């Protein structure tokens, strides 16, 4: 946690010290400038024999201090904006690196709206509140000096009256704060739910139209937004009128001071000049207190944001080592894995030799895809069970370890950018020639050339402007460009028509040459020529062998092969 404080929004100690001193200077000038102006104006109105030179001096000081205040506040705005922006950038870089090192289980347990709130909203809340605290503390330092030293020297009675109103007004702020605190957590959760409903509705609108559920889902969204509106209104009505009354007390305090001060002036108990100075200074004390009170109401949000950031930052990262990558085989030894309380893989033992093709088959839900994801360190098994040349994979630096793999999964994610970008992400600083070569090997160069802007065509959110087969071939092109020694495929031909499947098969055959391949597929005809076929059943390996051997000896594989033949022969 201390490491987080050092690395993120509180890592600019010098900047915040400078900000504090600038706020102190601004607060000091703010309190003095009106006093000089008020004295000059009062002397002009009430005293006939005021030396013109004295009046000019006071007026010049008044103008000079406003010029100084303008310069200080201009500098404050620029410096504050720069500090907050840099802090936000540094924070997001730190957490961006953190995101890369978290297991996929973390993302599956969090809504995307929750992650965005931590990365953007919570840090903005922390930074802006922290900056506000600096401003409040700096103003408080000046106010403390004025309250304890300056005002009692000017007039003790009026100083006591001014001070007495502060705890009274704070009492109402405290009540408002308690009211707000009761509903704050509910408001955050309701806001997150509404954002999630809205995102789901927009993302799934096409599906909702197909099943004529637009009204039902829209009602859910409407109810969620109405709940948010009602709760926000309830918070406003239950807390902010009380807070507003407390600030009104401070404004009333200025009037009371003016009234009782006038009585003292009338009875010659108070110098008129001091009376004017006292009123102006008192006004400058109450104004920052109003800001303090408003910030006290949102301090709970500040704490909640800090807690969420800490929770995110303290989430356990994937273990990382520093061993050099060796040449050797992958070994899986007694691998067990569960999603929560649901066991998925049980006692998996497997050795994967170099430059061979392995296929993993079995019924849906038997753990095939999970096995691939564990190899890619999406998740961590219960104990060290995956090895490379007899070294546990968490002994290697994770990015270097992942460089061993080229991946072709079904529904590969596409960015809303150009075709060239979507292929080029597989290799840093890939040239256009390298991208085109990979596309040709993946049998997708021809359709890319037919697009409006060829390789510079933007393909839409998740490749929405392309067909499923085109997206899959771009995923294969990525694997060609990366040219990793191990290729993992998960249902690469799923949901493709015959033409696209044939093109993809040829591309995958090219990709598999002189590489270690592990492919998951329901289509046995696609993988029947693999060197070894691994049959899985209920999270365990039921058999390993060639297609011919398994046809002769394994009932599970025989049933899978028979079912596929029946499906191929089925017709209306």
C-alpha positions in Angstrom: 0.0 0.0 0.0 2.8 2.4 0.8 4.3 1.4 -2.5 1.1 2.5 -4.2 1.2 5.9 -2.4 4.7 6.4 -3.6 4.0 5.4 -7.2 0.6 7.0 -7.9 -1.2 10.2 -7.0 1.0 11.2 -4.0 4.3 10.8 -5.7 4.8 14.5 -6.3 5.8 15.7 -2.8 7.6 18.8 -4.1 4.8 19.8 -6.4 2.2 19.6 -3.6 4.5 21.5 -1.2 4.8 24.3 -3.8 1.0 24.1 -4.3 0.5 24.5 -0.6 2.8 27.6 -0.4 1.0 29.1 -3.4 -2.4 28.6 -1.7 -1.0 30.2 1.5 0.2 33.2 -0.4 -3.2 33.5 -2.2 -5.1 33.2 1.0 -3.0 35.9 2.7 -3.3 38.3 -0.2 -7.1 37.6 -0.5 -7.6 38.6 3.1 -5.5 41.7 3.1 -6.5 43.2 -0.2 -10.2 43.9 0.6 -9.1 45.3 4.0 -6.8 48.0 2.4 -9.6 48.8 -0.1 -12.2 49.0 2.6 -10.1 51.3 4.8 -9.4 53.6 1.8 -13.1 53.8 1.0 -14.1 54.3 4.6 -11.6 57.1 5.1 -12.7 58.8 1.9 -16.4 58.8 3.1 -15.9 59.6 6.8 -12.9 61.8 7.2 -12.6 65.2 5.6 -8.9 65.8 6.3 -7.4 62.6 5.0 -4.0 63.4 3.4 -4.3 62.7 -0.3 -1.0 61.0 -0.2 -2.2 58.5 2.4 -5.3 57.7 0.3 -3.2 57.2 -2.8 -0.9 54.8 -1.0 -3.8 52.7 0.4 -5.4 52.7 -3.1 -2.1 51.7 -4.7 -1.6 48.9 -2.2 -5.2 47.7 -2.9 -4.6 47.6 -6.6 -1.2 46.1 -6.3 -2.5 43.3 -4.1 -5.3 42.5 -6.6 -2.6 42.3 -9.3 -0.6 40.0 -7.2 -3.7 37.9 -6.4 -4.4 37.6 -10.2 -0.8 36.5 -10.9 -0.9 34.0 -8.0 -4.2 32.5 -9.0 -3.2 32.3 -12.7 -0.1 30.4 -11.7 -2.1 28.3 -9.3 -4.6 27.3 -12.0 -1.8 26.3 -14.5 0.4 24.6 -11.9 -2.6 22.8 -10.3 -3.8 21.6 -13.7 -0.3 20.4 -14.6 0.2 18.6 -11.3 -3.2 16.8 -11.4 -2.7 15.9 -15.1 0.8 14.5 -14.6 -0.4 12.6 -11.5 -3.3 11.1 -13.3 -1.0 10.0 -16.1 1.5 8.5 -13.7 -1.2 6.7 -11.8 -2.8 5.2 -14.9 0.6 4.0 -16.2 1.3 2.3 -12.8 -2.2 0.7 -12.8 -1.9 -0.1 -16.5 1.2 -2.1 -15.8 -0.7 -3.7 -12.9 -3.5 -4.8 -15.3 -1.0 -6.6 -17.4 0.1 -8.7 -14.5 -3.3 -9.7 -13.1 -4.8 -13.2 -13.7 -7.9 -13.4 -15.9 -9.9 -14.4 -12.9 -9.7 -10.8 -11.7 -11.4 -9.5 -14.8 -14.1 -12.2 -14.8 -15.0 -11.1 -11.2 -15.2 -7.4 -12.1 -17.5 -5.5 -14.3 -15.8 -3.3 -16.9 -17.7 -0.3 -15.4 -16.1 -1.0 -12.1 -12.6 -1.1 -13.6 -13.2 2.2 -15.5 -14.4 3.8 -12.2 -11.1 2.9 -10.5 -8.9 3.9 -13.4 -10.6 7.2 -14.1 -13.3 8.4 -11.6 -11.7 7.2 -8.4 -8.3 8.7 -9.2 -9.9 12.0 -10.3 -11.8 12.0 -7.0 -8.7 11.4 -5.0 -6.6 13.9 -6.8 -9.1 16.7 -6.9 -10.1 16.1 -3.2 -6.4 15.9 -2.3 -5.8 19.2 -4.0 -8.8 20.6 -2.3 -7.4 19.5 1.1 -4.2 21.3 0.3 -6.2 24.5 -0.4 -8.3 24.0 2.7 -5.3 23.4 5.0 -3.4 26.4 3.6 -6.5 28.6 4.1 -6.9 27.2 7.6 -3.3 28.1 8.5 -4.1 31.8 7.7 -7.5 31.6 9.3 -6.0 30.2 12.5 -3.5 33.0 12.7 -6.2 35.6 12.1 -8.7 34.0 14.5 -6.2 33.4 17.4 -3.9 36.5 17.1 -5.2 39.2 14.8 -8.9 39.5 15.5 -8.8 39.3 19.3 -6.3 42.2 19.2 -8.7 44.2 17.1 -11.7 43.5 19.3 -12.1 40.6 21.7 -15.9 40.7 21.9 -16.5 40.6 18.1 -13.8 37.9 17.8 -15.6 35.7 20.3 -18.9 36.2 18.4 -17.2 35.2 15.1 -15.6 32.1 16.6 -18.8 31.0 18.4 -20.7 30.7 15.2 -18.2 28.2 13.7 -18.9 25.2 16.0 -22.7 25.9 15.8 -22.6 25.8 12.0 -20.4 22.7 12.0 -22.9 20.9 14.1 -25.4 21.0 11.1 -22.7 20.0 8.7 -21.9 16.9 10.8 -25.6 16.0 10.8 -25.7 16.3 7.0 -22.5 14.3 6.7 -24.1 11.4 8.6 -27.2 11.5 6.4 -25.0 11.4 3.3 -22.8 8.6 4.7 -25.9 6.4 5.2 -26.8 6.4 1.5 -23.4 6.9 -0.1 -22.5 3.2 -0.6 -26.0 2.5 -2.0 -25.6 5.3 -4.4 -22.3 4.0 -5.7 -23.7 0.5 -6.2 -26.8 1.9 -7.9 -24.7 4.0 -10.2 -22.5 1.0 -11.1 -25.6 -1.1 -11.8 -27.2 1.6 -14.0 -23.9 1.9 -16.0 -23.8 -1.8 -16.4 -27.4 -2.0 -17.5 -26.9 0.7 -20.1 -23.7 -0.9 -21.5 -25.5 -4.3 -21.7 -28.5 -2.7 -23.4 -26.4 -1.0 -26.1 -24.1 -4.0 -26.6 -27.0 -6.4 -26.9 -29.5 -4.3 -28.8 -29.2 -6.4 -32.0 -29.9 -9.6 -30.1 -32.8 -8.0 -28.2 -34.4 -7.0 -31.5 -34.2 -10.6 -32.8 -36.0 -12.0 -29.8 -38.4 -9.0 -29.4 -37.1 -8.2 -25.9 -36.4 -4.5 -26.5 -39.2 -3.4 -24.2 -38.5 -5.8 -21.4 -34.8 -4.9 -21.2 -35.5 -1.2 -21.7 -37.9 -1.4 -18.8 -35.0 -2.9 -16.7 -32.8 0.0 -17.8 -35.5 2.6 -17.1 -36.1 1.2 -13.6 -32.4 1.2 -12.9 -32.1 4.8 -13.9 -35.2 5.8 -12.0 -33.8 4.1 -8.9 -30.6 6.1 -9.4 -32.6 9.4 -9.8 -34.7 8.7 -6.7 -31.7 7.9 -4.6 -29.8 10.9 -5.7 -32.8 13.1 -5.0 -33.2 11.5 -1.6 -29.6 12.3 -0.7 -29.9 15.9 -1.9 -33.1 16.4 0.1 -31.8 14.7 3.3 -28.4 16.2 3.6 -27.7 19.3 1.5 -30.5 21.5 2.9 -29.0 21.0 6.3 -25.5 21.8 4.9 -26.9 24.8 3.2 -28.4 26.0 6.5 -25.0 25.7 8.2 -23.4 27.9 5.5 -26.3 30.4 5.9 -25.4 30.6 9.5 -21.9 31.8 8.5 -23.4 34.5 6.2 -25.7 35.5 9.1 -22.6 35.7 11.3 -21.2 38.4 9.1 -24.4 40.4 9.5 -24.4 39.9 13.3 -20.8 41.1 13.5 -21.7 44.1 11.3 -24.7 44.9 13.6 -22.9 44.6 16.9 -19.8 46.2 15.6 -21.9 49.2 14.6 -23.2 49.5 18.1 -19.6 49.4 19.4 -18.7 52.2 17.0 -21.6 54.2 18.0 -20.7 54.0 21.7 -17.0 54.8 20.8 -15.9 51.4 21.9 -14.5 50.5 18.5 -12.4 52.5 16.0 -14.4 52.9 12.7 -11.3 51.9 10.7 -10.8 48.8 12.8 -14.6 48.0 12.4 -14.3 48.1 8.6 -11.1 45.9 8.7 -12.8 43.5 11.0 -15.8 43.0 8.8 -13.7 42.4 5.7 -11.4 40.0 7.4 -14.3 38.2 9.0 -15.9 37.7 5.5 -12.6 36.3 4.3 -12.6 33.8 7.2 -16.1 32.5 6.6 -15.7 32.0 2.8 -13.0 29.3 3.1 -15.1 27.7 5.9 -18.0 27.2 3.5 -15.6 25.5 1.1 -14.4 23.3 4.0 -17.9 22.3 4.9 -18.7 21.3 1.3 -15.5 19.3 1.1 -16.3 17.5 4.4 -19.5 16.1 2.7 -17.4 14.5 0.0 -14.6 13.2 2.2 -16.5 10.0 2.5 -16.3 9.6 -1.3 -12.6 10.3 -1.1 -12.1 7.6 1.4 -14.2 5.1 -0.6 -12.2 5.9 -3.7 -8.9 5.4 -1.9 -10.1 2.1 -0.5 -11.1 0.9 -4.0 -7.8 1.9 -5.4 -5.9 0.1 -2.6 -8.1 -3.0 -3.2 -7.3 -2.9 -6.9 -3.6 -2.3 -6.4 -3.2 -4.9 -3.6 -4.8 -7.7 -5.8 -2.3 -10.5 -6.0 -0.3 -10.5 -9.3 0.9 -13.5 -11.2 4.1 -14.8 -9.9 7.1 -13.7 -12.0 10.6 -15.1 -12.2 13.8 -14.1 -13.9 15.1 -17.3 -15.4 16.2 -17.4 -19.0 13.9 -19.3 -21.3 15.3 -22.8 -22.1 14.8 -25.0 -25.1 12.7 -28.0 -24.1 9.3 -29.6 -23.8 6.2 -28.6 -21.9 5.3 -30.9 -19.0 2.0 -30.9 -17.1 2.2 -32.8 -13.8 -0.8 -33.6 -11.7 -2.6 -30.4 -12.7 -5.8 -29.6 -10.7 -7.9 -26.5 -11.2 -11.3 -25.2 -10.1 -13.4 -22.2 -10.7 -14.4 -21.4 -7.2 -15.8 -24.5 -5.7 -16.3 -26.2 -9.1 -13.4 -28.5 -10.1 -12.6 -28.4 -13.8 -9.3 -30.2 -14.2 -8.3 -33.2 -12.1 -4.9 -34.8 -12.1 -3.8 -33.9 -15.6 -0.5 -35.4 -16.6 0.9 -34.7 -20.1 4.2 -34.1 -21.9 4.2 -32.0 -25.1 7.1 -32.6 -27.3 8.6 -30.1 -29.7 7.4 -29.8 -33.4 4.4 -32.1 -32.9 0.7 -31.5 -33.3 -1.6 -32.4 -30.4 -5.3 -32.2 -30.5 -7.6 -32.0 -27.4 -11.2 -33.3 -27.9 -14.1 -34.1 -25.6 -17.6 -32.9 -24.7 -18.3 -29.3 -23.9 -17.3 -28.4 -20.4 -14.7 -31.1 -19.9 -11.9 -28.5 -19.4 -10.3 -28.3 -22.9 -10.2 -24.5 -23.2 -9.3 -24.1 -19.5 -6.2 -26.2 -20.1 -5.0 -23.8 -22.8 -5.7 -20.8 -20.6 -3.6 -22.3 -17.8 -0.7 -22.7 -20.2 -1.1 -19.0 -21.0 -1.2 -18.2 -17.3 -4.7 -16.7 -17.5 -5.2 -18.4 -14.2 -2.9 -20.0 -11.6 -3.4 -23.7 -10.7 -3.6 -24.8 -7.1 0.1 -25.7 -7.1 3.0 -25.7 -9.5 2.0 -28.2 -12.1 3.1 -26.7 -15.5 6.8 -26.9 -16.4 9.1 -25.9 -19.2 12.2 -28.1 -19.3 11.5 -29.1 -15.7 11.3 -25.5 -14.5 7.9 -24.2 -13.2 6.6 -21.6 -15.6 6.2 -19.0 -12.9 10.0 -19.0 -12.6 10.2 -17.2 -16.0 9.4 -13.5 -16.6 5.8 -13.6 -17.7 6.2 -11.5 -20.9 9.1 -13.6 -22.1 7.3 -16.8 -21.3 4.2 -15.7 -23.3 6.4 -14.8 -26.2 6.6 -18.6 -26.7 3.0 -18.7 -27.8 1.0 -17.8 -30.9 -2.7 -18.0 -30.3 -5.7 -18.5 -32.6 -8.8 -18.6 -30.5 -12.4 -18.5 -31.6 -13.9 -14.9 -31.5 -10.4 -13.3 -31.4 -10.8 -9.7 -30.3 -10.4 -7.0 -33.0 -9.7 -3.4 -32.3 -11.7 -0.6 -33.9 -8.6 0.4 -35.9 -7.1 -0.5 -39.2 -6.5 -4.0 -40.6 -2.7 -3.3 -40.5 -2.9 -2.3 -36.8 -4.9 -5.5 -35.9 -2.3 -7.7 -37.5 0.7 -5.6 -36.4 -0.1 -5.9 -32.7 1.5 -9.3 -32.8 5.0 -7.9 -33.3 6.4 -4.6 -32.1 7.4 -2.2 -34.9 6.3 -4.6 -37.6 6.8 -3.3 -41.1 4.1 -3.1 -43.7 6.0 -5.7 -45.7 6.0 -8.1 -42.7 2.2 -7.5 -42.1 1.4 -8.2 -45.8 3.5 -11.4 -45.8 1.7 -12.7 -42.7 -1.6 -11.8 -44.4 -0.7 -13.8 -47.5 0.3 -16.8 -45.5 -3.0 -16.6 -43.6 -5.0 -16.4 -46.9 -6.4 -13.0 -46.1 -4.4 -10.7 -48.3 -6.9 -10.9 -51.2 -9.9 -9.8 -49.2 -7.9 -7.1 -47.5 -6.9 -5.6 -50.8 -10.6 -5.5 -51.8 -11.5 -3.3 -48.8 -12.0 0.4 -49.3 -8.6 1.5 -48.0 -6.9 -1.9 -48.1 -4.7 -2.4 -45.0 -5.7 1.0 -43.6 -9.4 0.2 -43.5 -10.9 0.6 -40.1 -12.8 -2.6 -39.3 -15.2 -1.5 -36.6 -15.8 -2.4 -33.0 -14.5 -6.0 -32.6 -14.2 -6.3 -36.3 -17.9 -5.7 -36.9 -17.3 -4.8 -40.6 -15.7 -8.2 -41.3 -17.2 -11.6 -41.5 -16.4 -14.3 -38.9 -14.1 -16.1 -41.4 -12.2 -12.9 -42.2 -11.7 -12.1 -38.5 -10.4 -15.6 -37.9 -7.9 -15.4 -40.8 -6.7 -12.0 -39.4 -6.2 -13.9 -36.1 -4.1 -16.5 -38.0 -2.1 -13.7 -39.6 -1.2 -12.4 -36.1 0.1 -15.8 -35.3 2.2 -15.9 -38.5 3.6 -12.4 -37.7 4.5 -13.4 -34.2 6.2 -16.6 -35.4 6.2 -18.2 -31.9 7.5 -21.8 -31.5 4.2 -23.0 -29.8 0.8 -22.5 -31.4 -2.4 -22.8 -29.3 -5.7 -23.0 -31.2 -9.2 -23.1 -29.6 -12.0 -24.0 -32.0 -10.4 -22.1 -34.9 -13.0 -23.3 -37.4 -16.1 -22.8 -35.3 -19.0 -21.0 -37.0 -17.4 -20.9 -40.4 -18.9 -21.7 -43.8 -17.2 -24.4 -46.0 -15.3 -21.9 -48.1 -13.8 -20.0 -45.1 -13.1 -23.2 -43.3 -11.1 -24.5 -46.3 -9.1 -21.3 -46.5 -8.5 -21.3 -42.8 -7.4 -25.0 -42.8 -4.8 -24.2 -45.5 -3.6 -21.2 -43.4 -3.3 -23.3 -40.3 -1.4 -26.0 -42.1 1.1 -23.5 -43.2 1.3 -22.0 -39.6 1.8 -25.5 -38.0 5.0 -26.3 -40.0 8.0 -26.8 -37.8 6.1 -25.8 -34.7 4.5 -27.3 -31.6 0.8 -27.2 -31.9 -2.0 -27.8 -29.3 -5.4 -27.5 -30.9 -8.9 -27.8 -29.2 -11.6 -28.7 -31.6 -15.1 -30.4 -31.7 -14.5 -31.2 -35.4 -12.7 -34.5 -35.4 -12.3 -34.5 -39.1 -10.2 -31.3 -38.7 -7.7 -32.9 -36.2 -7.7 -36.5 -37.2 -4.1 -36.2 -38.7 -2.7 -34.9 -35.4 0.4 -36.7 -34.0 -1.5 -37.3 -30.7 -5.1 -36.8 -29.9 -5.9 -36.3 -26.2 -9.4 -37.4 -25.2 -10.8 -35.6 -22.1 -13.8 -36.5 -20.0 -15.1 -34.8 -16.9 -11.8 -32.9 -16.3 -9.5 -35.9 -16.8 -7.5 -37.4 -19.6 -9.4 -40.5 -20.7 -7.0 -41.6 -23.5 -4.1 -40.5 -25.7 -3.3 -41.8 -29.2 -3.6 -41.5 -32.9 -7.0 -41.2 -34.6 -6.8 -44.9 -35.8 -5.7 -46.2 -32.4 -8.5 -44.3 -30.6 -11.1 -45.5 -33.1 -10.2 -49.0 -32.3 -9.8 -48.8 -28.6 -11.6 -45.8 -26.9 -15.4 -45.7 -26.5 -15.6 -42.0 -25.8 -13.7 -41.2 -29.0 -15.7 -43.7 -31.0 -18.9 -42.0 -29.8 -17.6 -38.6 -30.7 -16.6 -39.8 -34.2 -20.0 -41.5 -34.7 -21.9 -38.3 -33.6 -19.9 -36.2 -36.1 -20.7 -38.5 -38.9 -24.4 -38.4 -38.1 -24.3 -34.6 -38.0 -22.6 -34.5 -41.4 -25.2 -36.9 -42.9 -28.1 -35.1 -41.3 -30.6 -33.2 -43.6 -34.0 -31.7 -43.5 
